[in-house]
Amino acid sequence: MADATDSTSVLLLTANDWVPNNPHLPVILYRQVFSSDEKAVATAQRLFENNGWPAQWVNGIYPYHHYHSNAHEVLAVARGEALIMLGGPEGHQVVVRGGDIVLLPAGTGHCNIRSSDDFTVVGAYPPGQEFDLCRGAPTPQMLDAIVKAPFPHRDPVYGESGPLIDRWL
């Protein structure tokens, strides 16, 4: 496993067009956390499970801008690579590759711009958080839900320490 201080970066996003983003919590990008090999899906699932973020799905990232108003989300790129847009239309383009992990606070817009044919992602949420799928401007209730989404008690990659603990709590 990589050293948390050398392999992560953060991105604090402001509201962009109709995407609210999270005004207080940054996106955290963990680079090259695990090997992108034939066991990568199981490795990512086990990593999340061991750190209290139950893995819930294996697929890709939707090719349209969306966000979740009521849940934080972590995405592990098991295979392939993609150019994703964070923060909504005209947001920040980021290339992710197998072994990278992206932690999205509630309200953060994300979209797959283009990806390799083998692009595979493992997605997880903190216990008790069930995501909604938002594709339009938030209501006042959704903005309230973004701010009130419960803080996870553990970093999805490093557990009781790590960037989430340092930057979110």
N, C-alpha and C positions, 0 to 999 in steps of 0.2 A: 504494500500500500504506500502511496506517495505521502510526502510530508505536507500537511495542511497549509503551511505558510507559503510553500513554493509552488503549489499546484492549483491554487484557487484565485479567482478574481470576483469582484462584486460590481454590480451595476444597479444604481438606484434610479428608477424610472419615474417620471412625472406623467400626469394625465396626457393622453395623446389622442386627438380626434375623439372618438366615442369610447375609447378604451381607458378605464380608470387607472390601471396599474395600482401599485401599492405605495401610498405616500410616505410610509415609514420603514418598510422592510425591503432590502435590496435582493435582487436576483443573485444567486451564488453559483458560479461556474467552477466545477471541480474537474481538472484536466487529468486524463490518463490515470484513473484510479485503479482500473483492473484491465486484464488482458482481453482483447477482443478475439476470442477463439471459439471453438465449438462448444465450450462450456460457459460462454459469457452470459447467456440468459440466466442460467442457474446461479452463476456467481453473483449477478446483480440482485436476483431475488433473495438469495441468502444474505447478502450484505444488508439489504433493506430490512429483512425480517430480524436479523441479529441486532439491529439498531432501533427497533420499535416502529418501523414504517412498513406495515404489511403490503407486500407487492400485490397489485390487484389486476394488472393486465399486461399483455405483451402484444405490441402492434407497431404503430408509427405515430406521427404527429399529424393532426388534421391539416389539410392544405388551405385552410381559411382562418382568418383572425378570430380568436375566441379567448375567453378567460373564464375563471371559476371564481364566483363571488364568495363562496362559503368554505373553501378548502385550499390549503397549501398543497402543492404537487411537486414530486420529485421524479425526474426522468433520467434513466440510465440508458445511454446509447450502447447497446450490446454489439451491434454490427453495423458496418457501413458508415456513411457520412451524410450530412445534410447541411444546407444553408437554411437557418431558421431566422424568423423575424421576431424579436422580442419587443413588446411595448406597443403593438398596434401598427396601423398604417404609418409609413415613414418612420418606423422605429429603428431599432438597432439590429443589423444583420450580424449573425454569429455563425461560424462554421463549427459543427460538432462532429466528432468522430468516435468510433468504437472505443469504449473505455472512459468516455466523458460522462459527467453527470451534471444536470441542470436542476437547481432548486428554485421553484417559482412560488413566491408568496401569493396569497389570495389576491385576485384582481389583476394579475399580470397577464397581459396579452401575449399570445404566442401563435405561430403559424409556420408550417413547413413550406418554404419557397420552392426548394427542389431537393431531391435526395437520390442516393444510389438505389439500385434495385434491391439490394440486400439490407437496406436501412431497417433496423429493428430496435425498438425501445421497450424498456420495462418501466411501467408507471406505478407509483405508490402514493399514498396519502397517510397522514397521521391517523392513529386509531380514533374511530368515532367520527371522522370527517368524510361525508359523502358529497362528491362534487356535483355542481350543476354545470351546465354548458351555456355560456352567455355569448351571444353574437350581436348584441346591440347595446346602446347606451344604458348605463345602470340607472335603476330607480333609486330613490333615497334609501329604501330598505336594503338594496344590494350594496350600496356604499357603506351602510352601517354594518352589514355582514362582513365586508372586507376588513374593516377595522377591528371587528370583534372575533374574527376567526381565531380559535384558540391556538396559543403558541405550542408547538411541539416541545416535548421535554428532552428530546435527543436529536442530535445531528444525524441525518440519514446515512452518512458515510463514516463519521468518527465517533458516534455514540455520545458519551457524556461530555466530550470536548468538541472542538472544531469550529469552523466558521459560523454555523448557525448559532451556536452558544455565544460566540464572540460578537456577532453582528446583529442578532435578532433579539437577544434577551437583555 
